[in-house]
Amino acid sequence: MSLVWGVSAYLHTNQISTDATFKDIENRLKVDNHVNVGDISINTASMPLKVKGKTNRLKIYLVE
């Protein structure tokens, strides 16, 4: 996908909760300069996390 859409993939193995995962991802993206404070970010996930099913959650938020 990165060749077509400029998508960067990250492997995230910590599965405490969906909210904790989204916060970890936000922090990683800030460190790698992919997002800045005030940017709009969209995260997708499947819930519950341990089932690893199809995407059924979408979170749109302002990066803090």
Secondary structure, DSSP 4 states (H G I P E B T S, - for coil): -HHHH----------S-HHHHHHHHHHHHHHTTS--TT-EEEEEE-SSGGG--S--EEEEEE--
